[in-house]
Amino acid sequence: MEKTLRIKTILTEKPVNRDICVQGWLKSKRESKGLSFLDVTDGSSLTGLQVIADESLANFQTDIARLSTGCSIAARGLLVASPAKGQEVELHAREIMVYGWAPPETYPLQKKRHSFEFLRSVAHLRGRTNSLGAVARIRSRLSWAIQQFFQQRGFFQIHTPVITTSDCEGAGEMFTVTSLDLQQLPVIDGAVDFSRDFFGRPASLTVSGQLEAEAYALALGNVYTFGPTFRAENSNTSRHLAEFWMLEPEMAFCDLEGDMDLAEELLKFLISDCLENCAEDMDLFARFIDKNLLAKLDNVLRHEFVRISYSQAVKELEQSGRDFAFPVAWGIDLQSEHERFLAETLYQRPVIVTDYPKTIKPFYMRVNDDGKTVAAMDILFPGIGEIIGGSQREERLELLTARMEEAGIALENYQWYLDLRRFGTVPHAGFGLGFERIIQFVTGMGNIRDVIAFPRTPGSTAV
Protein backbone atom coordinates (compact mmCIF):
# COMPACT_ATOMS: atom_id res chain seq x y z
CA MET A 1 0.00 0.00 0.00
CA GLU A 2 1.24 3.48 -0.87
CA LYS A 3 2.65 5.59 1.97
CA THR A 4 1.15 8.97 2.86
CA LEU A 5 3.95 11.52 2.86
CA ARG A 6 4.18 15.20 3.74
CA ILE A 7 5.11 17.39 0.79
CA LYS A 8 8.19 18.76 2.55
CA THR A 9 9.47 15.18 2.92
CA ILE A 10 8.73 14.47 -0.73
CA LEU A 11 10.58 17.57 -1.96
CA THR A 12 13.52 16.89 0.34
CA GLU A 13 13.96 13.14 -0.13
CA LYS A 14 12.44 12.82 -3.64
CA PRO A 15 11.43 9.11 -3.42
CA VAL A 16 10.87 8.82 -7.19
CA ASN A 17 9.26 5.85 -8.97
CA ARG A 18 7.31 4.98 -5.85
CA ASP A 19 3.60 4.83 -5.18
CA ILE A 20 2.69 7.45 -2.58
CA CYS A 21 -0.33 9.29 -1.24
CA VAL A 22 -0.52 13.06 -0.69
CA GLN A 23 -3.22 14.88 1.26
CA GLY A 24 -3.72 18.60 1.12
CA TRP A 25 -5.49 21.64 -0.27
CA LEU A 26 -5.61 22.91 -3.83
CA LYS A 27 -3.67 26.12 -4.46
CA SER A 28 -4.52 26.29 -8.16
CA LYS A 29 -5.59 24.21 -11.16
CA ARG A 30 -5.06 24.46 -14.91
CA GLU A 31 -6.38 22.32 -17.76
CA SER A 32 -4.56 21.19 -20.91
CA LYS A 33 -5.55 18.54 -23.47
CA GLY A 34 -7.45 16.20 -21.19
CA LEU A 35 -5.14 16.75 -18.23
CA SER A 36 -5.63 18.63 -14.98
CA PHE A 37 -2.52 20.05 -13.35
CA LEU A 38 -3.18 20.46 -9.63
CA ASP A 39 -0.89 22.51 -7.38
CA VAL A 40 -1.38 20.91 -3.97
CA THR A 41 -0.11 22.08 -0.57
CA ASP A 42 -0.34 20.47 2.85
CA GLY A 43 1.21 23.36 4.78
CA SER A 44 4.51 21.61 5.42
CA SER A 45 6.42 23.75 2.93
CA LEU A 46 6.05 26.89 0.88
CA THR A 47 6.40 24.92 -2.35
CA GLY A 48 3.51 22.71 -3.34
CA LEU A 49 3.50 19.45 -5.29
CA GLN A 50 2.17 19.20 -8.83
CA VAL A 51 -0.38 16.41 -9.20
CA ILE A 52 -1.34 15.41 -12.75
CA ALA A 53 -4.75 13.86 -13.32
CA ASP A 54 -5.85 12.66 -16.75
CA GLU A 55 -9.35 12.26 -18.10
CA SER A 56 -9.21 8.46 -17.81
CA LEU A 57 -9.75 8.71 -14.05
CA ALA A 58 -13.22 7.48 -13.10
CA ASN A 59 -14.23 10.70 -11.37
CA PHE A 60 -12.53 13.13 -13.75
CA GLN A 61 -15.76 14.72 -14.99
CA THR A 62 -17.76 14.44 -11.78
CA ASP A 63 -15.12 15.62 -9.30
CA ILE A 64 -11.74 16.62 -10.71
CA ALA A 65 -13.20 18.97 -13.32
CA ARG A 66 -15.07 20.78 -10.52
CA LEU A 67 -12.03 21.31 -8.30
CA SER A 68 -11.09 24.88 -7.40
CA THR A 69 -8.76 26.73 -5.04
CA GLY A 70 -9.24 25.64 -1.43
CA CYS A 71 -10.68 22.18 -2.05
CA SER A 72 -9.14 19.40 0.04
CA ILE A 73 -8.09 16.15 -1.62
CA ALA A 74 -6.10 12.95 -1.34
CA ALA A 75 -4.07 11.97 -4.41
CA ARG A 76 -2.60 8.51 -4.88
CA GLY A 77 -0.22 7.61 -7.63
CA LEU A 78 3.36 7.36 -8.87
CA LEU A 79 5.94 9.99 -7.97
CA VAL A 80 8.25 10.57 -10.95
CA ALA A 81 10.96 12.98 -12.03
CA SER A 82 9.38 16.03 -13.63
CA PRO A 83 10.35 17.25 -17.11
CA ALA A 84 8.96 20.71 -16.32
CA LYS A 85 11.13 23.62 -15.22
CA GLY A 86 11.01 24.77 -11.60
CA GLN A 87 10.11 21.39 -10.10
CA GLU A 88 12.04 18.18 -9.67
CA VAL A 89 9.18 15.73 -9.09
CA GLU A 90 5.47 15.37 -9.82
CA LEU A 91 2.76 12.93 -8.90
CA HIS A 92 0.90 11.07 -11.65
CA ALA A 93 -2.42 10.31 -10.02
CA ARG A 94 -4.27 7.04 -10.44
CA GLU A 95 -6.89 8.05 -7.89
CA ILE A 96 -8.09 11.36 -6.46
CA MET A 97 -10.58 11.62 -3.63
CA VAL A 98 -12.22 14.90 -2.66
CA TYR A 99 -12.56 15.47 1.08
CA GLY A 100 -14.16 18.92 1.01
CA TRP A 101 -15.28 21.51 -1.52
CA ALA A 102 -14.54 25.25 -1.45
CA PRO A 103 -17.06 26.92 -3.80
CA PRO A 104 -15.21 29.70 -5.65
CA GLU A 105 -18.18 32.04 -5.40
CA THR A 106 -17.93 32.05 -1.58
CA TYR A 107 -14.36 30.96 -0.76
CA PRO A 108 -12.56 34.20 0.24
CA LEU A 109 -9.02 33.14 -0.78
CA GLN A 110 -8.26 33.00 -4.47
CA LYS A 111 -5.10 32.64 -6.53
CA LYS A 112 -4.03 36.26 -6.16
CA ARG A 113 -2.28 38.45 -3.64
CA HIS A 114 -4.51 39.60 -0.79
CA SER A 115 -3.71 42.55 1.46
CA PHE A 116 -2.72 41.81 5.03
CA GLU A 117 -5.59 44.02 6.15
CA PHE A 118 -8.08 41.79 4.32
CA LEU A 119 -6.46 38.62 5.63
CA ARG A 120 -6.90 39.83 9.21
CA SER A 121 -10.65 39.76 8.55
CA VAL A 122 -10.42 36.03 7.76
CA ALA A 123 -7.87 35.06 10.41
CA HIS A 124 -9.26 31.51 10.52
CA LEU A 125 -8.25 30.99 6.87
CA ARG A 126 -5.19 33.18 6.39
CA GLY A 127 -2.77 30.45 7.45
CA ARG A 128 -3.44 28.88 4.03
CA THR A 129 -1.75 31.78 2.22
CA ASN A 130 1.93 31.70 1.31
CA SER A 131 2.97 34.59 3.57
CA LEU A 132 0.98 33.74 6.69
CA GLY A 133 1.76 30.05 6.32
CA ALA A 134 5.44 30.95 6.20
CA VAL A 135 5.04 33.11 9.33
CA ALA A 136 3.44 30.17 11.15
CA ARG A 137 6.27 27.81 10.20
CA ILE A 138 8.93 30.33 11.27
CA ARG A 139 7.08 30.98 14.53
CA SER A 140 7.05 27.25 15.22
CA ARG A 141 10.76 26.97 14.46
CA LEU A 142 11.66 29.91 16.70
CA SER A 143 9.65 28.40 19.52
CA TRP A 144 11.59 25.16 19.15
CA ALA A 145 14.89 27.06 18.97
CA ILE A 146 14.10 28.79 22.27
CA GLN A 147 13.62 25.42 23.93
CA GLN A 148 16.87 24.17 22.41
CA PHE A 149 18.83 27.21 23.53
CA PHE A 150 17.84 27.01 27.17
CA GLN A 151 17.78 23.23 27.52
CA GLN A 152 21.31 23.02 26.09
CA ARG A 153 22.44 25.50 28.75
CA GLY A 154 20.94 23.68 31.71
CA PHE A 155 17.90 25.89 32.26
CA PHE A 156 14.65 24.43 33.61
CA GLN A 157 11.31 25.48 32.14
CA ILE A 158 8.76 26.70 34.67
CA HIS A 159 5.05 27.03 33.89
CA THR A 160 4.07 30.20 35.72
CA PRO A 161 0.42 31.11 36.42
CA VAL A 162 -1.80 32.68 33.78
CA ILE A 163 -4.13 33.93 36.53
CA THR A 164 -2.35 36.07 39.11
CA THR A 165 -2.94 38.45 41.99
CA SER A 166 0.35 40.30 41.36
CA ASP A 167 0.81 43.26 39.03
CA CYS A 168 4.43 42.79 38.00
CA GLU A 169 4.78 45.99 35.99
CA GLY A 170 2.62 48.18 38.20
CA ALA A 171 0.93 49.79 35.19
CA GLY A 172 -2.56 48.60 36.15
CA GLU A 173 -3.37 47.50 32.59
CA MET A 174 -4.64 44.06 33.59
CA PHE A 175 -7.68 42.02 32.56
CA THR A 176 -9.79 41.16 35.59
CA VAL A 177 -10.69 37.49 36.08
CA THR A 178 -13.81 36.84 38.13
CA SER A 179 -16.48 34.23 38.81
CA LEU A 180 -18.87 36.86 40.18
CA ASP A 181 -22.20 37.50 38.46
CA LEU A 182 -21.55 40.73 36.57
CA GLN A 183 -25.28 41.50 36.62
CA GLN A 184 -25.41 41.29 40.42
CA LEU A 185 -22.01 42.27 41.76
CA PRO A 186 -21.64 42.19 45.55
CA VAL A 187 -20.78 45.66 46.80
CA ILE A 188 -19.36 46.84 50.10
CA ASP A 189 -18.66 50.51 50.88
CA GLY A 190 -19.33 51.39 47.25
CA ALA A 191 -16.75 48.94 45.83
CA VAL A 192 -16.92 45.38 44.52
CA ASP A 193 -16.58 42.88 47.36
CA PHE A 194 -13.91 40.57 45.96
CA SER A 195 -13.85 38.59 49.21
CA ARG A 196 -16.82 36.74 47.73
CA ASP A 197 -15.00 36.00 44.48
CA PHE A 198 -13.36 32.67 43.60
CA PHE A 199 -9.95 33.53 45.09
CA GLY A 200 -11.29 35.80 47.81
CA ARG A 201 -9.38 38.76 46.35
CA PRO A 202 -8.97 40.55 43.00
CA ALA A 203 -7.30 38.43 40.29
CA SER A 204 -6.19 39.17 36.74
CA LEU A 205 -4.59 37.67 33.68
CA THR A 206 -0.84 37.88 33.97
CA VAL A 207 1.26 40.58 32.35
CA SER A 208 4.45 38.69 33.20
CA GLY A 209 5.61 35.44 34.76
CA GLN A 210 8.76 37.10 36.08
CA LEU A 211 7.97 37.29 39.79
CA GLU A 212 7.02 33.61 39.99
CA ALA A 213 10.04 32.67 37.86
CA GLU A 214 12.26 34.45 40.39
CA ALA A 215 10.97 32.10 43.08
CA TYR A 216 12.16 29.08 41.13
CA ALA A 217 15.42 30.69 40.04
CA LEU A 218 16.18 30.96 43.76
CA ALA A 219 15.57 27.23 44.05
CA LEU A 220 16.87 25.71 40.81
CA GLY A 221 19.43 28.25 39.65
CA ASN A 222 18.54 29.01 36.04
CA VAL A 223 14.95 28.83 34.80
CA TYR A 224 12.74 30.23 32.06
CA THR A 225 9.04 30.66 31.48
CA PHE A 226 7.53 30.94 28.01
CA GLY A 227 3.83 31.54 27.53
CA PRO A 228 0.98 33.96 26.88
CA THR A 229 0.72 37.28 28.68
CA PHE A 230 -2.02 39.88 28.58
CA ARG A 231 -2.17 43.64 28.69
CA ALA A 232 -5.38 45.70 28.61
CA GLU A 233 -3.70 48.61 26.85
CA ASN A 234 -6.08 50.51 24.59
CA SER A 235 -3.53 50.92 21.82
CA ASN A 236 -4.33 50.31 18.16
CA THR A 237 -0.83 50.34 16.68
CA SER A 238 1.30 48.01 14.58
CA ARG A 239 3.42 47.22 17.67
CA HIS A 240 0.84 46.27 20.30
CA LEU A 241 -1.32 43.26 21.11
CA ALA A 242 -3.61 42.54 24.04
CA GLU A 243 -2.49 38.91 24.12
CA PHE A 244 1.12 38.10 23.29
CA TRP A 245 3.83 35.61 24.20
CA MET A 246 6.77 36.33 26.46
CA LEU A 247 9.99 34.47 27.06
CA GLU A 248 11.37 35.24 30.52
CA PRO A 249 14.58 33.63 31.78
CA GLU A 250 15.76 34.19 35.35
CA MET A 251 19.30 33.40 36.55
CA ALA A 252 20.51 33.09 40.13
CA PHE A 253 24.00 34.38 40.95
CA CYS A 254 23.86 36.63 37.89
CA ASP A 255 24.42 40.37 37.46
CA LEU A 256 23.43 42.83 34.74
CA GLU A 257 26.51 42.04 32.66
CA GLY A 258 25.67 38.34 32.58
CA ASP A 259 22.06 39.22 31.78
CA MET A 260 23.10 41.24 28.73
CA ASP A 261 25.53 38.56 27.56
CA LEU A 262 22.83 35.87 27.62
CA ALA A 263 20.28 38.07 25.87
CA GLU A 264 22.67 38.91 23.03
CA GLU A 265 23.66 35.26 22.66
CA LEU A 266 20.00 34.22 22.55
CA LEU A 267 18.99 36.69 19.85
CA LYS A 268 21.89 35.70 17.61
CA PHE A 269 21.13 32.02 18.16
CA LEU A 270 17.48 32.45 17.15
CA ILE A 271 18.32 34.39 13.99
CA SER A 272 21.01 31.89 12.95
CA ASP A 273 18.71 28.92 13.57
CA CYS A 274 15.94 30.47 11.49
CA LEU A 275 18.25 31.27 8.57
CA GLU A 276 19.58 27.71 8.63
CA ASN A 277 16.29 25.84 9.00
CA CYS A 278 13.72 28.08 7.28
CA ALA A 279 15.62 29.06 4.14
CA GLU A 280 12.70 28.69 1.73
CA ASP A 281 10.31 30.74 3.85
CA MET A 282 12.99 33.34 4.58
CA ASP A 283 13.56 33.74 0.85
CA LEU A 284 9.86 34.57 0.44
CA PHE A 285 10.12 37.41 2.96
CA ALA A 286 13.36 38.65 1.43
CA ARG A 287 11.74 38.83 -2.01
CA PHE A 288 8.29 40.19 -1.21
CA ILE A 289 8.30 41.80 2.25
CA ASP A 290 11.74 43.36 2.89
CA LYS A 291 14.40 43.22 0.19
CA ASN A 292 17.06 44.20 2.75
CA LEU A 293 16.00 41.51 5.20
CA LEU A 294 18.93 39.11 4.84
CA ALA A 295 21.48 41.92 5.02
CA LYS A 296 19.75 43.27 8.14
CA LEU A 297 19.89 39.87 9.82
CA ASP A 298 23.50 39.35 8.81
CA ASN A 299 24.35 42.74 10.32
CA VAL A 300 23.02 41.57 13.69
CA LEU A 301 25.02 38.34 13.53
CA ARG A 302 28.31 39.95 12.50
CA HIS A 303 28.53 42.73 15.09
CA GLU A 304 28.60 42.91 18.84
CA PHE A 305 25.71 44.93 20.24
CA VAL A 306 26.53 48.50 21.22
CA ARG A 307 26.25 49.06 24.98
CA ILE A 308 25.59 52.57 26.28
CA SER A 309 24.06 54.01 29.43
CA TYR A 310 20.74 55.80 29.45
CA SER A 311 22.59 59.02 30.26
CA GLN A 312 24.80 58.56 27.20
CA ALA A 313 21.76 57.81 25.06
CA VAL A 314 20.00 60.99 26.20
CA LYS A 315 23.14 63.02 25.44
CA GLU A 316 23.39 61.51 21.94
CA LEU A 317 19.72 62.26 21.28
CA GLU A 318 20.00 65.84 22.53
CA GLN A 319 23.04 66.44 20.32
CA SER A 320 21.58 64.74 17.25
CA GLY A 321 19.92 67.85 15.88
CA ARG A 322 16.75 65.84 15.27
CA ASP A 323 13.35 67.41 15.86
CA PHE A 324 11.67 64.54 17.72
CA ALA A 325 7.93 64.49 18.27
CA PHE A 326 8.55 63.65 21.93
CA PRO A 327 11.01 65.79 23.92
CA VAL A 328 14.28 64.30 25.13
CA ALA A 329 15.40 64.98 28.70
CA TRP A 330 17.08 63.02 31.46
CA GLY A 331 14.42 61.33 33.58
CA ILE A 332 11.91 60.84 30.74
CA ASP A 333 11.45 57.39 29.24
CA LEU A 334 12.73 56.86 25.71
CA GLN A 335 10.04 56.70 23.04
CA SER A 336 9.99 54.44 20.00
CA GLU A 337 11.34 57.23 17.76
CA HIS A 338 14.30 57.70 20.12
CA GLU A 339 15.02 53.98 20.30
CA ARG A 340 14.89 53.57 16.53
CA PHE A 341 17.14 56.59 15.96
CA LEU A 342 19.79 55.04 18.18
CA ALA A 343 19.61 51.61 16.52
CA GLU A 344 18.88 52.57 12.92
CA THR A 345 20.62 55.89 12.36
CA LEU A 346 23.28 56.51 14.98
CA TYR A 347 24.77 53.03 15.45
CA GLN A 348 23.07 51.06 12.66
CA ARG A 349 23.03 47.88 14.75
CA PRO A 350 21.41 46.60 17.94
CA VAL A 351 21.94 48.82 20.98
CA ILE A 352 21.71 47.90 24.66
CA VAL A 353 20.77 50.88 26.84
CA THR A 354 21.52 50.44 30.55
CA ASP A 355 21.11 52.17 33.91
CA TYR A 356 17.77 53.93 33.55
CA PRO A 357 16.42 56.39 36.14
CA LYS A 358 14.70 54.40 38.88
CA THR A 359 11.63 56.65 38.70
CA ILE A 360 10.65 55.28 35.27
CA LYS A 361 11.32 51.60 35.96
CA PRO A 362 9.44 48.95 38.00
CA PHE A 363 10.03 48.35 41.70
CA TYR A 364 11.91 45.06 41.35
CA MET A 365 14.99 46.48 39.58
CA ARG A 366 18.21 46.77 41.58
CA VAL A 367 19.12 50.31 42.64
CA ASN A 368 22.62 51.34 41.58
CA ASP A 369 25.15 52.87 43.95
CA ASP A 370 24.26 56.39 42.75
CA GLY A 371 20.77 55.96 44.25
CA LYS A 372 19.21 57.49 41.13
CA THR A 373 19.44 54.73 38.54
CA VAL A 374 18.71 51.01 38.38
CA ALA A 375 20.62 48.10 36.86
CA ALA A 376 18.24 47.81 33.91
CA MET A 377 18.80 47.15 30.25
CA ASP A 378 16.72 47.43 27.08
CA ILE A 379 17.85 45.93 23.78
CA LEU A 380 16.87 48.06 20.80
CA PHE A 381 16.70 46.61 17.29
CA PRO A 382 16.62 48.52 13.99
CA GLY A 383 13.08 48.67 12.63
CA ILE A 384 11.59 47.36 15.87
CA GLY A 385 12.74 49.43 18.81
CA GLU A 386 12.73 47.61 22.14
CA ILE A 387 12.82 43.85 21.71
CA ILE A 388 14.09 42.83 25.16
CA GLY A 389 13.78 44.48 28.55
CA GLY A 390 15.62 43.18 31.58
CA SER A 391 17.44 43.96 34.77
CA GLN A 392 19.35 42.73 37.74
CA ARG A 393 16.70 42.22 40.41
CA GLU A 394 16.79 43.98 43.77
CA GLU A 395 17.96 41.27 46.18
CA ARG A 396 18.28 43.49 49.28
CA LEU A 397 15.18 43.28 51.46
CA GLU A 398 15.35 46.78 52.90
CA LEU A 399 15.82 48.48 49.54
CA LEU A 400 13.16 46.38 47.85
CA THR A 401 10.69 47.16 50.62
CA ALA A 402 11.44 50.86 50.34
CA ARG A 403 10.95 50.80 46.56
CA MET A 404 7.62 49.04 46.89
CA GLU A 405 6.42 51.53 49.48
CA GLU A 406 7.49 54.42 47.20
CA ALA A 407 5.43 52.85 44.41
CA GLY A 408 2.39 52.52 46.66
CA ILE A 409 2.36 48.74 46.50
CA ALA A 410 0.44 46.92 49.25
CA LEU A 411 3.18 44.90 50.93
CA GLU A 412 0.73 42.42 52.42
CA ASN A 413 0.01 41.12 48.92
CA TYR A 414 3.71 40.47 48.21
CA GLN A 415 4.96 38.84 51.39
CA TRP A 416 5.85 35.72 49.41
CA TYR A 417 8.02 37.85 47.11
CA LEU A 418 9.72 39.54 50.04
CA ASP A 419 10.35 36.11 51.58
CA LEU A 420 12.70 35.43 48.66
CA ARG A 421 14.89 38.21 50.11
CA ARG A 422 14.42 37.12 53.71
CA PHE A 423 15.48 33.54 53.16
CA GLY A 424 18.67 32.87 51.21
CA THR A 425 18.69 35.88 48.92
CA VAL A 426 21.29 36.03 46.14
CA PRO A 427 22.08 38.37 43.26
CA HIS A 428 19.91 37.40 40.30
CA ALA A 429 18.83 38.81 36.96
CA GLY A 430 16.52 38.18 34.04
CA PHE A 431 14.82 39.64 31.02
CA GLY A 432 11.71 39.43 28.89
CA LEU A 433 11.69 38.85 25.14
CA GLY A 434 8.50 39.74 23.30
CA PHE A 435 8.17 36.68 21.08
CA GLU A 436 6.14 38.49 18.41
CA ARG A 437 8.80 41.21 18.22
CA ILE A 438 11.56 38.73 17.28
CA ILE A 439 9.24 37.12 14.72
CA GLN A 440 8.60 40.56 13.24
CA PHE A 441 12.31 41.26 12.99
CA VAL A 442 13.17 37.89 11.45
CA THR A 443 10.38 38.02 8.85
CA GLY A 444 10.36 41.75 8.14
CA MET A 445 6.58 41.84 8.68
CA GLY A 446 5.43 45.38 9.36
CA ASN A 447 2.49 44.70 11.66
CA ILE A 448 2.66 42.62 14.83
CA ARG A 449 -0.91 41.42 14.18
CA ASP A 450 0.41 39.37 11.28
CA VAL A 451 2.90 37.28 13.27
CA ILE A 452 0.40 35.71 15.68
CA ALA A 453 -2.37 33.36 14.57
CA PHE A 454 -5.31 35.19 16.12
CA PRO A 455 -4.47 38.77 17.12
CA ARG A 456 -6.36 40.18 20.11
CA THR A 457 -6.61 43.95 19.91
CA PRO A 458 -9.02 46.61 21.24
CA GLY A 459 -12.45 45.81 19.83
CA SER A 460 -11.34 42.60 18.09
CA THR A 461 -10.63 38.97 19.05
CA ALA A 462 -10.00 37.84 15.41
CA VAL A 463 -12.28 34.79 15.90
C-alpha positions, 0 to 999 in steps of 0.5 A: 500500500502506498505511503502517505507523505508530507510534501516537505518530505517528498521535496527533500527526499524525492522518493521517485518511482514509488507509489505514494499518497498526498493529502492537502489543499488545492492552491490552483488548477489548470487544464490542458488537453485532457489533463488537470494540473493540480498545485497541492499544498499540505502546509509543510512547505512553501512549495507545493506538489504538482499532481497530474490527473488525466481524463481516464480517471473514473471521477474526472468529470464528476469531481476533478473537473469541478475542483477549485482553489481551497478544495481538500483532496487525497491523491494517490499515484506514482511519484516521478521525475518532472520534465517541467522547469522549476520542479524536480518531481510530480505525482501522476495520479491514479486516484483522487478523492475529494474530502471537502469543496470550497465553492469559488463564489464564496471561498474568500481566498483565491489565486491572487495576492490579498492585502494583510488588512483583508487577511486579518478579517479572515484570520481563521483561513489566512494560514493557508496563504503563502505569507501567513503560512510561512510566518506560522512555520517560522514561529514554530521553528523559533519556539523550538529554537528557544527550547533548544537554547535554554535546555542546552544551557541547563535551564529548567522550564517553569510554567508560571500562572496565567491567573495572578494576583500580582501586578508585576509591571505596576501599570494597572493594565490588567484584565480582571478574572472573576467568577462573580455574576456581573449582573449582580455584583456584591458591593461593600462601601461602594466597591466590589466585594472581591472577598466573595470572588473565587480567590477571595481577592482581585485576580487578573490575567498575567502581564508577566511570569517574572515574579514567579520565575524568580521564586524558582530561580532561587531554588533551581538556579537558572529557569525560564518561562515561556507563555501567553501574557495579557495587557489591557492597553487601549492601543491600536498600533502596529506594535501592540497586542492585548495577548502576546507571548513572552519568554522570561529567563531568570538566573541566580548568581547573575548580574546585569553584565551576565544578563546582557551577555545571555540576551545577546547570545539568545537573539543571535542564536534564534536568527542563525537557527531560522536562517539555517532551517527556514531558508525557503520561507525566509527567501519569500520574505526577502523577495516580497516583504523586505528586500534588505531583510537578509542583510539586516539579519547578517548585520546583527550576527556579525557585530557585537551589540553597542552598549551605552548608558541611558545618560549617554543615550540621552546626550546623543539624542540631545546632540543629534539635531533631530526634531523629535515628536517627543522631547528628550530629557534626562528622567523621561522614558525613551520613546519608539522614535528615540530607540529607533534613531539610536539603533537605525541611524546613529549606530546602525546595529542593535543597541543595549541601553543600561542604567535607567532612572529608577523613577521610570522603571518597575520596583523590582529592579536593583538600585545602583550605587548612585541611588538614582538609577537602576541596573536595567537594560533594554535591547533596541533593534533597527526597525523594531525598537525595544525587543528585550527588557531586563534587569538585575533584580533587587535582592536586598530586602530593605531596599526592595521594601522601600521601593515598593512603598514608594510605588504605593504597593500593598506589601501584604500582597507580596509577602511571598516575594519579600520572603525570597529576600528574607530567606537565602537571597542572592544576586539574580537577573533576568529579562523578557523577550517579546516573542512576536517582536523577534518574529517581526524582525526575522520576517520583516513583517510590518504589523505585529498582528500578522505574526500571531495566529489570532491577534487580540486587539481593542475591539477585536478577538479575530475569531 
